[in-house]
Amino acid sequence: MSAMPGAVRILVTGGAGQLGLALAAAKWSPHVTLLCPTRAELDLTDAAGIAAWFEQEKPDAVVNSAAYTAVDKAEQDIAAAWAANATGPALLAAASAKAGIPIVQVSTDYVFDGTAGGSYSETDPVAPLGVYGSSKLAGEIAVRTGNPRSVILRTAWVVSATRANFIKTMLRLGETMPELRVVSDQYGCPTSATDIASTIVTIIERMLTDAAAPTGTYHFVNAGSASWCDLAREVFAAATAITGRPGPLVHAITTADYPTPARRPANSRLSTARLTRDYGIEPQPWRPAIRAIVQDLVPAQPAAMETNR
């Protein structure tokens, strides 16, 4: 293990997304500078443009959090999904390998078909159900084969206080709807973007200071599991604890009751044991992670003024 080199520059793609914003807010070592180019500044489907950008900016590491994540839309917008989720990672892997620098590729639970009985490990067979999962799997393969100093970090059910996500949707709907119907037969691990970002900081800084840092595929999610219905109820319970106002009544429904263009894994639970073993990262349980996000989103109600009796 050696000391972090002074003045480290890290390329973060997808800087405007949930994870990109969380990475920008994360606690990096003081001499780390994040480079977060927009799509206009760095087109991840333009090999020549990427090469020119690398030559000019000379990053020391890459975190690819850019992705096409509209799961249902991807079923029709196939070329765009594959460009972002497969071609982009392939070109970044090639550019980072040529520069001799490490890359972390963020991936997804959707590489699995959801038929496993327990939590998926990194070595379980992949079998994506749709375009989104297939394109993300192709991105994994491209990075894994394109740069030996790579980590594939799969995560799931990402939520935060920024951008569009399940928590924000539930809170918005709960403002006007007294009852909601939420799927209860899909299970996964609700995961804070802030916690994913902290994990990536640990991995990247280790890779930059230790030439023998572990590489390969890892899973990171918050500990424990839930259905979407469980998560919705926890969101409203957390909001009620802040405001004192009861949330909507959440009814459990099945996947069949809520058809979508893309099939979703019924079981998205991921095991994080390998990450704990190799990087010492112990994910916090999902409930406190969700409560922290709700606290950021729901304003506390001012205490009622006491009246003299």
Order of alpha helices (4+ residues) and beta strands (2+ residues): beta-alpha-beta-alpha-beta-alpha-alpha-alpha-beta-alpha-beta-beta-alpha-beta-beta-beta-alpha-beta-beta-alpha-beta-alpha-alpha
